[in-house]
Amino acid sequence: MLWTEPIVQTAAIVFSALAGLSLIIIRIRAGKRPTTLKKIVIPPLGMATGFIMFAVPVTHIPWLWGLSAFGTGLLMFAFPLIVTTRMEKVDSDIFVRRSKAFIVIMVALFLLRLSLHHVAEQYMTIPQTGALFYLLAFGMIVPWRLAMLSDYLRLSKAEA
């Protein structure tokens, strides 16, 4: 059976929805255990390995598109995550506390991403769209995790 574009698009949407749901579940469960410096820093470092996709010519996009996608994640999508994520010190442990709006914000970001994805696919290939949204996601996670790191270090120093 040949993989046609609608099948690939549907599979990508289903995979994205499952990944988003998994992320929400993981984030909620993580709030029940203390956080560590590694738990804050490793996700963006692991995600950074995705830049290797740009070694494949089919994912190449114009620099301005890439900078715009990264900037959009940085300036628009990171803000709700930063605002709804707080650190709390309990005894000698530090916990990540998210507001009840976290799930709503994550679902809203996912739906917004889906609608933007549909628009972008009209102007570029599926691999290019994936590359563009990877940069948007990376632009979103870096400031969020830096804000978490800042809070974590502030609370850690308060202990000393």
N, C-alpha and C positions, 0 to 999 in steps of 0.2 A: 504494500500500500504506500502510495506517495504521500509525503507530508505536504499538505497544501497550506497556504498562508492562513486561512480562517482556523484551521485545526491548531496551528502553532500559536495563533493569537489567543484562542480559547484556553489552550493548555497553559500559556503564560499567565493569563488572568487567574485561572484556578490555582496555579502554583503560587502566585503572588498573594492571593487570598489566604491560602493555607500557611504561607510563611508569615503573613501579618498576624493571623490568629495565633500561631505558635509564639510569635514575639510578645503578643499581649499576655498570653498565659505565662511565659517565662518571666516577664517583667513583674507580673503580679506575685508569682511564687517567690521571686528573688527578694521581695520586700519582707519576707518572713525570716530571712537569714542575714547576718551582718555582712556588710560589703567590705571589700579590700581594695587596695590600690590596683592589684592585678585585674580584678573584676571590672574596674572602671577603664583601665588603659587597654586591655587586650582586644575588646571588640573593634575599636577603630584601627588598631594595628592589623588585626586579621582581615578586616575589610579592605585595607590598603593593598592587599595582595591582588585585588581585583583590577588594579591598574595594568596588570599584565595583559588584559584583554586588548589594550590599545596597540599591542604588538601585531595583532591581526588586522590587515588593511580593511576588512569589511566593517569594522567598528569605528573607523576614522570619521571624525566630525570636524567641522571648522572650529578653530580656537575660540572664536567669539561665542559660538554655541556652548562649548564646554565651560567657558568662564561664566556665561550667563546661567547655566544650569547649576554650577557650583555656588555661585552667588545667590541664586534663588533659594537653594537649600540653606545656605548660611544665614541669609537675612530674613527669610519668611518662614520656613518650615521648622527651623531649630527653636524659634522663640516659644511656641506653645509647649514644647518638650522641656525647655529650661524652666519655664514658669511653673509647670506642674510637677517638677522633680525637686525634692528637698532632702537634705541629709538630717538625721536626728541621732543624737548621741544617747545611748541607753547604757548606763554603767560605763564600761570601757569599750563597748562596741559601737560601731556606727552603722546605722541602717538607712537604706534609701526609702523615703516615704513619698508616694505619689498621691496626688489629689484624686478624688473620685472622677474628675473630668478626664483623667488620663486615657481611659478606654474610649470615651467619646471623641477625644482629640485624635487618637490613633486611627479610629474608623473614619473620621472626617478627612484626615490626611490621605488615607488609602483611597477613599472615593474621589478626592480631588486628583490624586495621582492617576487613577484610572481614566478620569475624564480628560486630563491633559495628555495622557498617553495616546488616547484615541485621536486627538487633534494632531499630535506630533507624527503619528504613523502615516498621516496623509502626505507628509512632506519628506519623509526619509524612510530608510529600510528598517526592518525589525532590529537587526543588530545595532544600527546607529541609535535607534530609540532606546534600546537597552543601555548603551553606553551613556547616553544623555541622562537617563534616569539613575544610573549608577552614580554619576557625578553629583546629581541633585541629592541623592541619599547620603553620599559621603560629606557633602557640604552641610547636611543636616546633623549628622552624628558627631562631627568633630567639635563644633561649639557646644553641643549638648554635653558631651563627655568632658570637655574642658571646664565647663561650669560645674559639673559634678566633681571633677578633680579639685577644683578650687575650694568648694565646700568641704570636701573630705579633708584636704590639707589644713584648712582653717580649724575644723573640729579636732583633728589629730594634734595640732599644736596647742589647742586649749587644754588638752589632757596633760601635756608635758609641763 
